[in-house]
């Protein structure tokens, strides 16, 4: 699996994350009847991380005059080792990102024009 994650203010040249936890459920994870069909909340599935060549920015033109796009939220492409076959259906993925000091990351929001 691939995820796009950023950490505000991180300026390093290597990924700020080295822990990825993935848990796939056959229903809403908070529902007691849902069952984990792959993964867990403790196994580290991190494989690699690369610079996605993108930044998380805020609106740069509206309202006028807008804001200058910043470079304090570099987005990283993080790969996790998830090897499973899922039967047809609907699934929910619960995931966590951190480093050894347990600093979290953020998934950028999607803007659809």
N, C-alpha and C positions, 0 to 999 in steps of 0.2 A: 504494500500500500504506500501511496505517496501522500504527504500532507504538506501544506504551505503554512508556515508558522513564523512569527516574528517576536522579538523581544525589544521593547522600547528602550532606546539609548545604548544598545549593544553596538560596539564599534569594531569588534574583533574580525579577523580574516577567516576564522574557522567557525563552524556552526556552534551556536551557544547551547545546543541541546545534545545530550548523549543518552537520554532515557526516553523511551516511547513505550507506553503500555496500551494495549488494544484488547477490547473485549466486545465480541459481537453477540447480540441477543436476538431471539426470535420474537421479541415484543418490546414494549417500552421498558427500559432497564429498571425504572422505579416500581414497576408492577411486580408483586411477589410471584405471580404466575409465569413471568417471563423466565426463559432459560438461556444461560450462556451456551452458545453453540461453538464458540471458538474463543480462546484466549482467557485472560484473567486480569486482575488489577495489580499484579505484582511482577510479572515477567517482563524483563526489558527486551523489546523487540527491535531496538535501534540497529540499523544497518549502515546508513551513511547520511550525510547532509551536504548540500551544495548551495551556493549562492544562486537564487532564481533570477537575478538581474532585475528585480522589481523592488519597489518600496511601497509601504502602506502610507498613503497620503490622504489628506482631507481635501474637500472641494477647493480647487485652485482658481475658480472663476466666479462662483455665485455664493453669496451676494457680492456685487462689485465693491471694491476692486479685487476681492478674492485674497488668497494667501499664497505665499511662495511654497511650492512643494518642498517638504523636508526630506532629509536623509537619515533620520534617527530611527526608522523602523524598517530595516532591511528584511525582506522576506526570504526565508530559507526553504528549500525543497528537502524535506526529511523523508527518508525511506525506512519503512518498518518491515520486518520479516513476518509476513502473514501468509502462510501456506495452508489453504483449506479449500474445499469445494462446498458451495452452498446450494441447496436445492432451491427451485423456484419459490419465491415468496418475498415478503417484506422483512427487512432486518434493521436493527438499530446498532450503531457503532458508538461505543464509549471509548474515548481515548484521552491520554494524558501526556504532556511533555514536560521535561524538566532537565536540569543538569545535576551533578553530584551534590550541589548545595541546595537542591530542590527549588531553584528559581523557576517560576512558571513562564510560559509563553502564551501568545494569543494567536488565534486563527483570524486572518483578515476577513472582513465582511465582503460580501459580493454585491456589486452595484450593477443592476440591469437597467440599461437606458430605456 
